[in-house]
């Protein structure tokens, strides 16, 4: 008798649990059905990547891309007719976008999250072409109405190649990229360097243009980047305050162990004595009462 009661209890419990599961499944089914038949309440676009007005792509452009991909105005569309995977793929094909994610929230809002690429420099080549290079060396188009504050490089004669960073072939574009990547990672240098130019001669030195002062910085090629910038920092810190910010027309960082300069005054147009590495190192370790470490 007790076994029969036990079996009846088990059957009753099973029926109750099956009824609960069926009820939950029905609620989920009708909830999904109701949601799929609903319309997009609103479209929310969030663009991440840079600050303020520094945007490669605008909210308006994102909405235009989505409307074209869907073939209709998304903000007035039935939810079940939208293929979110297809819309994401369309956005991710845009060369200005690093990643795009699209999802609905509980209030039937279609959320579009955009992470845009991060330009490292703006290239103006000899053919009149213009484009950005991002932090991974990928080409990013320059579009009307968008502007990103990054150093501008000009005089580039290399034709862009997607594999230019891994190629063994000498490339001024690769040199510029490596220099500007180093600049972007340094707070002082990123605040200092405004422009770079490749000289139009047989040597093709890379010349950096600072935001302050009138001197040009002859950098040479892409070798010994850290050492060259270390010399420059020491010279700016210990040399120019003593010698005068407008004294030089050029500062040459090309040669090992020294910084040399050309006087700005044509009447005194003679090369100054090189500032040797030992002197630069002495300037680096001097205390507040340091001596005349950089001479001319």
LINRAHU-V57149 format. One record per helix or strand. SS is the DSSP state (2 for helix, 1 for strand). FROM is the first residue (numbers start at 1). LEN is the number of residues. If there is no record, write none. Layout:
# LINRAHU-V57149
SS:FROM:LEN  SS:FROM:LEN
This chain:
# LINRAHU-V57149
2:2:35  1:39:1  1:42:7  2:59:12  2:74:3  1:78:1  2:79:3  2:84:9  1:97:8  1:109:8  1:119:7  1:130:5  1:139:3  1:151:6  2:172:13  2:187:6  1:193:6  1:206:5  1:216:5  2:225:19  1:248:5  1:258:6  2:266:3  1:271:1  1:275:2  2:277:9
